[in-house]
Amino acid sequence: MAKQTPWDRLPAYAAPGILNVVVETPRGSRNKYKYDEELGLFRLNRVLFAGASFPFDFGFVPQTKAGDGDPLDVLVLMDAPAFPGCLVYARPIGVLRAKKDGKENHRLIAISTEDKTWSAHGALSDLPRRLLREIEQFFHWILDVEGTQHELLGWRGLAETERIITRGIAAQTRDVAAQRAARLAAKKKK
């Protein structure tokens, strides 16, 4: 097991209704970075195809686990890119529900609390429909190029987003408890 890093100790929520989001891939990047839990580092996961780049910062919510075994994915709407490992406080507003290789792999959508350009957007319905279509198309394209079996299941609002976050926190809590129990059992055998 890797040593704990600051990202491993962060709770999912910074405050009620405000997520801690760890940026993996900045807006405008063709390089897709991924946090490697074992190494405690961010590593290059892949390079997107020519002409594709992330429309907004993409990262994860710490202390959560999605259906694919990774932390919950989140796209943070803000005007300028951050950098891999940057902590961003973000208010969730919706989710693009999705499956990848038969497992839940939703994309939460959140607004940076520090970017006042986006602060007026309190719900998915406040966003231009064209922007939602572009985000949906971006994820469809990159999943197609990866060659994965995927299905985009549509947009849902804040209530569904909060249910997904609650399930993700519970799944991670169960996983940590099971790991702890396994370590204790291994110690007892010694």
N, C-alpha and C positions, 0 to 999 in steps of 0.2 A: 504494500500500500504506500502511495506517495505521501510525502510530508504535506501537511495542510498549507495552503496558500491563502492570501487574503480573500480570494474569490470563493474558496471552499467554506469560509466562515460567514459569508454574507447571507443574511436571510433573504427570502424572496421579496418581502415588502420593506421599503425604507420607512414608510409611514402608511396609515390607512389610505388605500387607493393609489399609492405611489410605489411602483416596482423598482427594485434594484435591477438594472440591466447591465450586463458585462458585454461590451462591444467586442465582437470577434472580427467582423469585416466592415471596414468603413464604406460609407457612401462613395460611389464612383469607382470602386476597386474592381478589377477583373480577378484579382487573387482572392480566393475563398480561404479564410483562416479558420482554424478550429482550435478550441482550448483542449489540450491533452491532459486529462486528469492524472494520468500516471506520471507524466513528466512535470506537471505544474507549469507548462509553457504553452504559448500559442504557436502552432505550426501551420505551414502552408498545406492546405488540404487538397486543393486543385486550382487550376486556372480556368476561368470561364472562357467560352468560345469567343472568337473575335466579334466585336460589336456589342457584347453584353457586359454590363457592369451593374453593381448593386445600386438600386434607385435610392436607398436610404441605408443608414447604419443597421447592421444585422448582428444580433447577438443572442444571449440566453439569459434566462431568469435563474439565478442560483438557487440551490436547495429545492429544485423541482426535478421531476422525471416525467418525460412524455412517453407515449406508447412505443416509441422506437428505442427507448432506453437512454436517450440523451436528455439534457435539460430542455425545458420548453424554449422554442425558438421565438424570437421577437424582432420585428422590424420597427425601428424607432424613427418617427417622422421628425426631422429637424433639417435646417437649411445647409449647415456645413458639416463635413465629416469629422468624426472623432478619430480614434486610433485603437488598434487591438489592445484589449485590457483596460480600456477606459470605463469607469463606472458612470452610468447615466441614470438619473432619476427620471422615470417615465410613467405617465398616466395611461393605463390601458383603455382603449376605446372599442375594440372589436377583435375579431379573429377570422382568418381565412381558414376554414376547416379543410383538412386534407388527409389523404392516406398515401403512404409511400411504401412500396413492397408489402402491402397488406396491413401495415401498422399505422396507427394514428401519428400524424406528423403535422400538426396544426401550426399556423404562423400567426402569432399574436401581433396586433397592431397597437402601437402606443405613441404618445406624444411626449417629447422631451419637455420636462417642466421648466427648463432653462431657456428654451427657444420661444420667445414671445410671438414670433411669426405664426406659430402653430397653436398657440394657447387658446385661441377662440374656438378650436375644433373640439367639441366635447363628446362627439359621437360619430360613428361611421357615416351617418346620414348628413353630417356637416361637411364631409369631404366630397370633392367633385367626383361624380360617377366615373368620369374618364380616368382619374387617378387610380381608382379601385380596379378598373379593367386593366390598366397598365401594370399594376402590382401583380394581379392575377396572371397576366400574360407572361411577366418576367419569371414567376415561379414555374409556370407551365413549360416555358422554353428551357430553363436550366435543368429541369427534371427530365425532359425529353432527351436532351443532349447527353445526360448521364446514362440514359438507357434504363432508367428505373421504371417499374410499374407504379403509376401514380394516378391519383384521382383528386381533383379539386372539388370539394363538396359545398362550396358557397360561403358567403359572408354571414356572420352572426354578430350580434351586438354585445354590449357589456355584460349582460346577465350570463350568457353562454361563456364568455371569456373568463368571468370570475369562477364559474364552475370548473372550467378546464384548469385554471391556476390552482384552485383548491384541491382537485384530484392530483395534480402534479406535485404539490407539496406533500400530500398524504402518501403518494407512491414513493417519494424520496425518503420520507420518514420511516416507512416500512422497510425499505431497502437498507437504510443505515442501521436500523434495529436488528435486522437479520444478519448483517455483517458483524455487528458487535456480538451477537449471540454466538456466531460461528467462531469468532476469535476467542471468546470465553470458553467455549467447548474444547477448542484446540489446546488452550492453556491447561485445562483440567486433565487432559490426556497425558500431558508431559509429566 
